[in-house]
Amino acid sequence: ASLRAVKIDRDVFLRTELRKRCPDADIDLALKATPAEAGVPAEAIDEIARAAVDLETKKCAALSFLSGIPGGAALAATVPADLAQYFAHVMRIEQKLAYIYGWQTFLDDDDEVDDETVMQLVVLMGVMMGVGSVSKFAMNVAQAGVVKTIQRQALTKTTFYPIMKSVLRVLGVNLTKQTFAKTVGKVVPVVGGAVSGGLTYASFKPGAERLRRYLRALPVSGVSDVPEAANEDSGLSIVAEKA
């Protein structure tokens, strides 16, 4: 979470996207408060969020495809690297979606990620991967966690701790399944790239769309009471998720 390639600078991300898609918006107010409070239309907010999901999905699947090409003895190195980049992109899309839907920065004043922030990322990861027990808890996190700073205390004494353990337990199971599937798929050179990239796309896209819809539905997003326009990508994601 502290790697430069994983951290998303909230101000840079929002400024870039709003200038590109909604140049008439009060960008300074959007950075100080939220895009919705700055008068950015719900349609534009949703468009930025969907574009972020598409971009991170394509990048993640492409890297997974490349890691699957060698096959054979290269498995020992490519599978761990592939899983690492997968969860790196999970954390990237968590930040992007949270920022566009009203959350403040995950970084502290020193531009670093503290343990409390890591726990928030884990909770959002649980939402993305369909861990049902975290939904209500994540809503409470959203209501209180939009502020930049949280009082720091021993992790085992916070309400995050048992929830984080539950999420990580599920992630551990999913990680084992993914590792096995990717290992089997990568045995055959070249063909393994398509298998690996396809598995990554099939798991990342529906999860990111699930998280997007969840964050949009929270009151802090400012657009939760605005019906979302139907679109082809969203429909395909829902179908894929149910499948």
N, C-alpha and C positions, 0 to 999 in steps of 0.2 A: 504493500500500500504506500510505501514511502518512495518507491522508484519513480524517477521523473517520467518514465513512459506510462506509468499507471495513474499517477495523480492528475486530476483535471483542475485547472485553475478556473474557479467559478466566473470571475470577472472577464477573463479572456474568452471563455466559452460563450457566455451570454452575449457579450459585446459583438463577437464575430457573427453569431447566428442571427441576432436581432438586426444588425446592420444589413445582413444579406436578405433576410426574409421580411423584416418589418422596419424599414429605415425611418419611418415617421414616428416611431415610438420614442418615448422619453427614456432613453437607454440608461442615463445616470440614475433615474428613479428606480428602474428595473434592477440595477445593481445594488442600490441601497435597500430596497424593499424586495419586491418580487415582480416578475414579468406581468402577472395579472394586475397587480396594483398600479403598474405603470401604464395600464390601458392596452396592453398587447392582446389582440383578439384571441379567443379560445382556439379558433381554427389555426392561427399562426403558431400558437404554443404546441398544439397537437402535431402540426406539420414538422416542427423542429424536433419533437420527441421521436416521431416515427422515423425521420431521417437519421437520427442518432442510432436508433435500433438497427436500421438497415446497414449503416456504415460499419458499426462494430461487429455485426453478424458476418458481413462479407470479409472483413479483415481477419476475424477469428477463424472462419472456415477456410480462407485462403492459406493461412499459416498452417492450419491443420493438414490441408491437402499437401503442402510442400513437405511437411514432416513425415508424411506417409509414403512418399515416393521411394526412398532408398530400400526399405524392406530388409529382410534377412537379419544379419548381425547388427545392423544399425538400430534395431528396436530398443536395445538397452539404453540408448541415449535419446531417441526421438520421442518415446512415449512420455517420460517425465517432462521433457521440454514442452511437448504438446499440451499436457495437462496444466502446466504452469502458465502458458500463454492463454489458455482457456479462461482460467480464473482471473488472470490479469484483465482480460476484456470484460469479464463479469463485473469487476470492480469499476472499470471505466464507465460502463453503461449505467451502473448504479448511480454514480456521481452525476453524470449528464442528465439523467431523468429526474433525479432529486432536485437539481438546480433549476431546471426549466419548470418544474412543478412546485416551486416556492421555497425549497430548503435553502438555508444559508451554507456557507462553506464548511467542508469537513476538516479543513486544515486549521491548525492553530496559528497563533501570531508569528511563530517562527517558520511557517510554511511546512510544518511537519504533521504527521498523523500520530495521535496518541492512542493509548489502549482503549479509551472510551469510544473513540471514533472507529477503531477496528471492530469493536462490538456492534456498533450501528451498521457497519458494512456487512457483518455476518448476518444480522437480523434481516437486512434487505435481501441478502443472498438467499436466506430461507424463504422469503416471499417469492423470489424469482424461481426457486426450485420447487415451489408448491408444498412447503412444510406448513400444514394448516394451523398448527398451534401458535404460530408467530403472528398471525394476522392482527388480532386485537392488540397484542403487545406492540407491534410495529406502529399501529395507529397512535398509541400513547407516546411512543418515541417521536413520531412525527410532530405531535402537538407540542411536546416539550423540547424536541431536539432541533428545531429550526433556529434556535439561538446559536451564536457562534461558540459560546463557551459553556461547559458543563462542569459543575463542581467535581473535582477529582477525588477519588477515594479508592481503597483497595478493591480490586475487581470482584473478589469473592463476596464482598459485602453489598454489591449493587444488585438491582433487580435484573440487570442484563445477564448475570452469570448463569443462572439455571436455564434461561432461554438459549443462550449461546451454546451451552452444552448440548441441548436438545437439537439445535440446528446442525452443529458439527457432527453429531451422531448420524443424522440422516445424510449429511454430505459425505461422511466416510463410506456409507453404503453405496451412494451414487458414484463416488470416486472409484471404488472397487469395481463396480459394474462397467464404468467407462474405461478403466484401465484394461480390463479383460477384453472388452469389445474392440478397442483400438489395437491391442496387441494382436488379436486374431486377424483383424482387418489389414494390418500392415505387413503381414508375413510375405505376401506376394508384392514384389516391387512394382511401382507405377500404379497398378490396380489398387494397391493399398492406399494411395493418395486420395482416390475418389471415395473409397469407403470411409476413410478417416474424416475427410472434409464433409461428406454427407452426414455422418453421425454428429459431427460438431454443429452443423447448420440445423439439423433436426432437433437438437437439444437446446441450443442457444436462442434461436429466434422465438419459439413459443414462450420460453421463460422470460426473455426480455420484454415481450409484449404483455405477459401477465403482470410483470412489475410496473410497466408503463400504465396499464389500466388501473392498477392498485393505487399508485401515487396520484394519478389524476383524480381518483375518487375521494381523496382526502381533502378536508376543508381548506388546508393550507395552500392547496394548488390554486385556489381562486377560480377554478373552472368546473368544480365538481357538480354544480347545479346547471351546467350548460350541456345539453345533449351533444354527444359526439357524432360528427358526420360519419356516415358509413364510408368505408373505403375498402378496396380489394385486398390490400396487404393485411389489414386488420382481420378481415374475414378469413383469409388463408391461415393466419396465425392461430385463430380460435379453433379452426378445424384441425390443424396440426396438434394443438394442445390436447384436444379431446381424443384424437387418435392415439 
